[in-house]
Amino acid sequence: RNTVSKYLKQNEAPTTIHRQKNYHGKEYSDETKRVLPIIDQWLEDDLKRWGKQRHTAARIYRRLVDEYNFKGSESNIRKVVAKRKKKLQEVFIPLDFQLGHQFQFDWGEADIILQGRTQRIYLFCMQLSASRMRFVRAYLHEKQEAFLDGFVHAFEFFGGVPTEGVFDNLKTAVVKILQGRDRLEQDAFLALQAHYLFKAEFCNIRSGNEKGRVEGTVGYVRRNAFVPLPDVQSLEELNAYLLDWCLREAEEKTVPFTKETIAQMWAKEKEYLHPLPEKKFEACRLVSCQVNKTSLITVETNQYSVPCSYVGQAVWAKMFVDHVIVVAQNQVIAEHPRSYERNQMITNLDHYLEALLKKPRAIRDAHAFQSSDLPDVFRRFHRKMREQEGAAGDRKFIRLLLLHREIGMEKLTQALREAEQAQVYRYEVVHEIIQRLTNNYLQVQDLSKEKTPVNLLDYKIQKANVAQYGQLTGGQMK
């Protein structure tokens, strides 16, 4: 009734704008004025916090009541908070990036069907800020070696290196956050920057909007490239699909506010990128290890073999995404495919051959000899040699295994199969087959008179007189 009476006395119609003006033009009550500085401080502090963990108007009201004995209404506080938030709202500036100047990076997650089972994988996502060209590669984890490996493949895909990159404060790149935008960076990440000659810029804490290009890319890739879930047999197959998807998207999509496609703008941007270095960056994580008595090193619960001559020594393991290289005294001493299972033992029979020469009986039960990578013909041939010659057969078989260092495993396997077909299980026969396969027959040829050295022409050999040996036998033939 009072509201109707008020508007009847006025000359203007009660529009929405007019009503809001009248309401907001009112002075706050003394009780509300008392808590306004407190509300403003809480809202300003919230701007420095994670967006999902800030004050709501209801929480502010409850705190005012509990902590400051506020006597006003909750609805009034809701209106005050809404008004104050508008004043604090952040303003964003539209950006136009120079060609070849910047890229943005972020990790994402997605599910796939890998060999018939649902698998969570991690997406290395990079985008050129000017042309909006995307690069996406899948990994099983977000460890440092995957982080570094992604850049090697990304720069090769883009055809060059931009001047700078924008990153979150991820642990694989940053050791410690210092004052302002200063960061103490990981040594491996600094080496990557020095190799490709780009500079890393880091976002403020909880400010993903500062790399909004790639933030949008992660969600876009997940919604479009991974729906429905890709059904693949390996990550190599998935990454080939993702590269093709990125190229098709570049051909079909245009750069905002232009008439050019992403692919056309990318072709222009390539001319502004720094050229790739001659050698690839070694995208690995270094781990210090000690070789134990069984000639194994342990990394992430898995054990890898090294030559038995390094037992007791300290070595370095280079952990790549798909393989492990072991280094001692700046020399590569072992290389294995990397295992992502737990408590696995990966061995190479060649690493134990010198020890097996001293302990030949151990060949039958050696872990490396039971490996599925070793052809079955080796185990069958060893059983036959052991049956025929006993312990001597073990020693001779190990001597056969040593031959692979000279002729390679392929030719040795072929020689064993030929001997097996002939049902002859002897070291001498296999060695003769190997000589034939490698064309190492020793053929004695007579020298022509022209090629014979002069000092040998007059050299005569006296024939032996067999009759002289009759004295030893008393003149009797035996």
Disulfide bonds with the S-S distance in Angstrom:
none
